[in-house]
């Protein structure tokens, strides 16, 4: 097992994709262990994916792609403008609030960074906002995406831990809103210090109502999904399919911004994203099987329960561990690796698994804006056309929040 861990760390360091690193390290352990047949590789890869609830992942990804192609971003930005555009640093607040609304539709931080960034960064720089600040605001607010429901990482956690998807979705609302408000406070003080944005009057009620009417249709989707799951009308998997149908109806019949010729590209992007996620899940299942056969989770649980008495101290340690892991490993892969190992210990300390899910998702998503491997930093720097070093420096105040 030690050799397998060395192979995993070495391949990750040299830049091998996480899925292949997990596969290679697992293959190494199997080949060196006569007690494990080679066919366990194929068997565990398949059984790791052979779960009906996993259908929710491609459906939610497809729903997000469809909604993003419907031109909803502009409507959400206008709605956010009517609510917070009058504040000091108004465009920064619009950026953050738009991300919070967009989060309830795509559940993807990377999609949020790309969509909101392409719309908000150019006008922010034209209005005199520093481009480093504009890119940092965009990347930081995108972290809210996978926390506010619907959330693909929450679905993955639910499947790994056997917890309620609806409960996890509900658990993400307050942390997501608090995170958004915290980012707005930082943006306000930085804007005040650097005199970003022009002062303007509050938007008249009539204009707010008009913007709300334009944005209400996409904003209803997370309400329908969460309400249906919590009321027991449909399961999370069924909710993901309903989200796709809802997106198609909006795109074809309400906004009429989708056409048949758009669908192949949308399906292709969905397939590519799903393939990446599922390949990680499949190979991680092999690795977790080997960890279980070596009783690694039990050993870790025994270590923590023997040496730590306080649940609060334990949770603080878990937060630190997850923050570090999220900095170097993609969120879904990190979750698949850590949750099966840490969950027994968490339950030993009497921590509710839904609370643990919120902790895991939030910490690992922070890794998306943490140098040196924060994926959202790469996307935002690409949209803003600045170096990674510049945005990494500008993101520090937001990262602290």
C-alpha positions in Angstrom: 0.0 0.0 0.0 2.9 2.3 0.7 4.2 1.8 -2.8 0.8 2.6 -4.2 0.6 5.8 -2.3 4.1 6.8 -3.6 2.9 6.1 -7.1 -0.2 8.2 -6.5 1.7 11.2 -5.1 4.5 11.0 -7.8 2.0 10.9 -10.7 0.0 13.8 -9.3 3.2 15.8 -8.9 4.3 15.3 -12.5 0.8 16.4 -13.7 -0.9 13.1 -14.6 -4.7 13.5 -14.5 -6.2 12.4 -11.2 -8.2 9.5 -12.7 -5.1 8.0 -14.3 -3.1 8.6 -11.1 -5.7 6.7 -9.1 -5.8 3.9 -11.7 -2.0 3.5 -11.9 -1.6 3.5 -8.1 -4.4 0.9 -7.7 -2.9 -1.3 -10.5 0.5 -1.2 -8.8 -1.0 -2.4 -5.5 -3.0 -5.2 -7.2 0.1 -6.4 -9.1 2.2 -6.4 -6.0 -0.5 -8.2 -3.9 -0.9 -11.9 -4.9 -4.2 -12.0 -2.9 -5.9 -9.5 -5.2 -6.9 -10.8 -8.7 -6.2 -8.5 -11.6 -9.9 -8.6 -12.6 -10.7 -6.6 -9.5 -9.6 -3.5 -11.5 -12.4 -3.9 -14.1 -14.9 -5.2 -11.5 -14.5 -2.3 -9.1 -14.4 0.3 -11.8 -17.8 -0.9 -13.1 -19.5 -1.4 -9.7 -18.3 2.2 -8.8 -20.5 3.5 -11.5 -23.3 1.0 -11.5 -25.7 3.1 -9.4 -29.0 4.5 -10.6 -28.6 7.7 -8.5 -25.5 8.6 -10.4 -27.8 9.4 -13.4 -28.5 12.7 -11.6 -24.9 13.9 -12.4 -25.2 14.0 -16.2 -28.7 15.3 -16.1 -27.8 18.2 -13.8 -24.7 18.9 -16.0 -27.0 18.9 -19.1 -29.6 21.2 -17.4 -26.8 23.6 -16.6 -25.4 23.6 -20.2 -28.9 24.1 -21.6 -29.7 27.0 -19.3 -26.4 28.6 -20.0 -27.1 28.4 -23.7 -30.5 30.1 -23.2 -28.9 33.5 -22.6 -30.1 33.6 -18.9 -26.8 35.2 -17.7 -27.8 38.7 -18.9 -31.2 38.4 -17.3 -29.6 37.4 -14.0 -27.0 40.2 -14.2 -29.8 42.8 -14.8 -31.7 41.4 -11.9 -28.7 41.7 -9.6 -28.0 45.2 -10.9 -31.5 46.3 -9.8 -30.9 45.0 -6.3 -27.3 46.0 -5.5 -26.1 48.2 -8.3 -26.4 51.3 -6.2 -23.9 50.2 -3.6 -20.3 51.4 -3.6 -18.4 49.1 -6.0 -21.8 48.3 -7.6 -20.4 46.2 -10.5 -18.5 44.0 -8.0 -21.6 43.4 -6.0 -23.6 42.7 -9.2 -20.9 40.1 -10.1 -21.2 38.4 -6.7 -25.0 38.4 -6.6 -25.2 37.2 -10.2 -23.0 34.3 -9.2 -25.3 33.4 -6.3 -28.3 33.4 -8.6 -26.4 31.5 -11.3 -25.3 28.9 -8.7 -28.9 27.9 -8.3 -29.0 26.9 -12.0 -25.7 25.3 -13.1 -24.2 24.2 -9.8 -20.8 24.5 -11.4 -18.1 26.9 -10.3 -16.2 26.7 -13.6 -19.3 27.4 -15.7 -20.0 30.4 -13.4 -16.6 31.8 -13.8 -16.7 31.6 -17.5 -20.3 32.8 -18.0 -20.3 35.7 -15.5 -16.7 36.6 -16.2 -17.2 37.1 -19.9 -20.1 39.5 -19.2 -18.9 41.3 -16.1 -15.1 41.7 -16.4 -15.1 44.0 -19.6 -17.6 46.6 -18.2 -15.8 46.5 -14.8 -12.5 47.4 -16.4 -14.2 50.1 -18.6 -15.7 51.7 -15.4 -12.2 51.9 -13.9 -12.1 48.8 -11.8 -8.6 47.2 -11.7 -8.7 44.1 -13.9 -6.9 42.0 -11.2 -9.7 42.9 -8.8 -12.4 42.2 -11.4 -11.0 38.7 -12.2 -10.5 37.9 -8.5 -14.2 38.9 -7.7 -15.4 36.7 -10.5 -13.3 33.6 -9.5 -14.1 34.0 -5.8 -17.9 34.4 -6.2 -18.0 31.3 -8.4 -17.1 29.1 -5.4 -20.7 29.7 -4.3 -21.9 27.7 -7.3 -21.4 24.2 -5.9 -22.6 25.1 -2.5 -26.1 26.6 -3.2 -28.4 23.9 -4.7 -28.5 22.2 -7.1 -24.9 21.0 -6.5 -23.2 18.2 -8.3 -20.6 17.8 -5.5 -23.5 17.5 -3.0 -25.0 14.7 -5.2 -21.6 12.9 -5.2 -21.3 13.2 -1.5 -24.8 11.9 -1.0 -24.0 8.8 -3.0 -20.7 8.2 -1.2 -22.2 8.6 2.3 -25.8 7.4 1.9 -27.2 10.7 3.1 -30.2 12.6 1.7 -29.6 14.7 -1.4 -32.4 17.0 -0.3 -30.9 17.4 3.1 -27.5 18.3 1.7 -29.1 20.8 -0.8 -30.9 22.5 2.1 -27.7 22.5 4.2 -25.8 24.4 1.5 -28.2 27.4 1.3 -27.1 29.2 4.5 -23.3 28.7 4.0 -23.6 29.8 0.4 -25.5 33.0 1.2 -23.2 33.8 4.1 -20.2 33.3 1.8 -21.7 35.6 -0.8 -22.4 38.3 1.8 -18.8 38.0 3.2 -17.4 38.5 -0.4 -19.6 41.5 -0.8 -18.2 43.1 2.4 -14.7 42.6 1.2 -15.6 44.0 -2.2 -17.2 47.0 -0.6 -14.1 48.0 1.5 -11.7 47.4 -1.4 -14.0 49.5 -3.7 -14.2 52.3 -1.1 -10.4 52.3 -0.6 -9.7 52.4 -4.4 -12.8 54.6 -5.3 -14.3 52.0 -7.6 -17.7 52.7 -9.1 -19.9 55.7 -9.4 -22.5 56.5 -6.8 -26.1 56.2 -8.0 -29.6 56.2 -6.7 -31.4 53.1 -5.7 -33.3 51.4 -8.6 -37.0 52.4 -8.6 -39.4 49.6 -7.5 -40.9 49.5 -11.0 -37.5 48.7 -12.6 -36.8 46.0 -9.9 -40.1 44.4 -10.6 -39.4 44.5 -14.3 -36.0 42.8 -13.8 -37.5 40.3 -11.5 -40.1 39.3 -14.1 -37.4 38.7 -16.7 -35.3 36.6 -14.3 -38.1 34.7 -12.5 -38.2 31.8 -14.9 -34.6 30.6 -14.5 -34.8 31.5 -10.7 -37.7 29.1 -10.3 -35.7 26.0 -11.3 -33.8 25.5 -8.0 -37.1 26.2 -6.1 -38.8 23.5 -8.2 -35.9 21.0 -7.7 -35.5 21.6 -4.0 -39.2 21.8 -3.3 -40.0 18.6 -5.2 -37.2 16.6 -3.4 -38.1 17.8 0.1 -41.8 17.3 -0.4 -41.2 13.8 -1.6 -42.8 14.4 -5.1 -39.7 13.1 -6.8 -36.2 11.8 -6.0 -33.0 13.7 -6.7 -32.4 11.6 -9.9 -35.9 12.4 -11.1 -35.4 16.0 -10.2 -32.3 16.2 -12.4 -34.4 14.9 -15.4 -37.1 17.4 -14.6 -34.5 20.2 -14.6 -33.5 19.1 -18.2 -37.1 19.2 -19.4 -37.6 22.6 -17.7 -34.5 23.9 -19.4 -35.6 22.6 -22.8 -39.0 24.2 -22.5 -37.5 27.6 -21.5 -34.9 27.4 -24.3 -37.3 26.4 -27.1 -40.7 27.8 -26.2 -40.2 30.7 -23.7 -37.0 32.5 -24.6 -36.7 30.8 -28.1 -33.0 31.1 -27.9 -32.3 27.4 -28.4 -32.4 25.6 -31.7 -32.1 22.0 -32.8 -28.6 22.7 -34.2 -27.4 23.9 -30.8 -28.1 20.5 -29.2 -25.2 18.4 -30.6 -22.6 20.8 -29.1 -24.5 20.9 -25.8 -24.7 17.1 -25.6 -21.0 16.8 -26.5 -20.0 19.2 -23.7 -22.2 17.3 -21.3 -20.7 14.0 -22.3 -17.2 15.3 -21.9 -17.8 16.7 -18.5 -19.7 13.5 -17.4 -16.9 11.3 -18.7 -14.3 13.2 -16.7 -16.4 12.9 -13.5 -17.3 9.3 -14.0 -13.7 8.2 -14.9 -12.6 9.7 -11.6 -15.4 8.0 -9.7 -14.6 4.6 -11.3 -10.9 4.6 -10.6 -11.4 6.1 -7.1 -13.7 3.2 -6.3 -10.8 0.8 -6.9 -8.5 2.8 -4.7 -11.1 3.0 -1.9 -11.6 -0.8 -2.1 -7.9 -1.3 -1.6 -7.9 1.2 1.3 -10.8 -0.7 2.8 -9.1 -4.1 2.4 -6.1 -2.7 4.2 -8.4 -1.3 7.0 -7.0 2.3 6.5 -10.3 4.0 7.4 -10.5 2.0 10.7 -6.9 2.8 11.5 -7.4 6.5 11.0 -10.6 6.5 13.0 -8.8 4.7 15.9 -6.0 7.3 15.7 -8.3 10.3 16.0 -10.6 8.8 18.7 -7.6 7.8 20.8 -5.7 11.1 20.5 -8.4 13.7 20.3 -11.2 14.2 22.9 -12.8 17.4 21.6 -15.2 17.2 18.6 -14.5 20.9 17.9 -10.7 20.2 17.6 -11.4 17.2 15.4 -13.6 19.3 13.1 -10.9 22.1 12.9 -8.3 19.5 11.9 -10.7 18.1 9.3 -11.2 21.6 7.9 -7.4 22.1 7.6 -6.9 18.7 6.0 -9.6 19.3 3.4 -8.4 22.8 2.6 -4.9 21.5 1.9 -6.2 18.5 -0.2 -8.5 20.8 -2.2 -5.6 23.0 -3.1 -3.9 20.1 -5.0 -6.6 17.7 -6.1 -9.8 18.5 -8.0 -12.9 18.7 -5.7 -14.8 15.6 -6.9 -11.7 13.4 -6.9 -10.7 14.7 -3.5 -14.2 14.0 -2.1 -14.2 10.4 -3.5 -10.8 9.8 -1.9 -11.5 11.4 1.5 -15.2 10.8 2.4 -15.0 7.0 2.6 -11.9 7.3 4.7 -13.1 10.1 7.1 -16.8 9.2 7.4 -16.3 6.4 10.0 -14.3 8.8 12.2 -16.9 11.6 11.7 -19.7 9.3 12.9 -17.5 8.2 15.9 -17.4 11.8 17.0 -21.2 12.1 16.6 -21.1 14.7 13.8 -24.2 14.6 11.6 -23.2 13.4 8.1 -25.2 16.2 6.4 -23.2 18.8 8.4 -20.0 16.9 7.4 -21.2 17.1 3.7 -21.5 20.9 3.9 -18.0 21.1 5.5 -16.4 18.8 2.8 -18.0 20.6 -0.2 -17.2 24.1 1.1 -13.6 23.4 1.9 -12.8 21.5 -1.3 -14.5 24.2 -3.4 -12.2 26.8 -1.8 -9.4 24.9 -3.5 -10.8 26.1 -6.8 -9.4 29.6 -6.1 -6.4 28.5 -4.1 -3.0 28.8 -5.9 -1.2 27.0 -7.4 -3.8 24.7 -9.0 -7.1 26.6 -8.5 -9.1 25.8 -11.7 -11.3 28.9 -11.4 -8.2 31.1 -11.2 -7.0 29.7 -14.6 -10.4 30.3 -16.1 -10.8 33.8 -14.8 -7.2 34.8 -15.8 -8.0 33.5 -19.3 -11.1 35.5 -19.5 -9.4 38.7 -18.2 -6.2 38.0 -20.2 -3.9 38.4 -17.2 -1.2 36.2 -15.6 -2.0 33.7 -12.9 0.4 35.5 -10.6 -1.6 38.7 -10.8 -5.0 37.1 -10.0 -3.5 34.9 -7.3 -2.3 38.0 -5.5 -5.7 39.8 -5.9 -7.7 36.9 -4.7 -6.1 36.7 -1.2 -8.6 39.0 0.6 -11.5 37.0 -0.8 -9.7 33.7 -0.1 -9.5 34.8 3.6 -13.3 35.1 3.7 
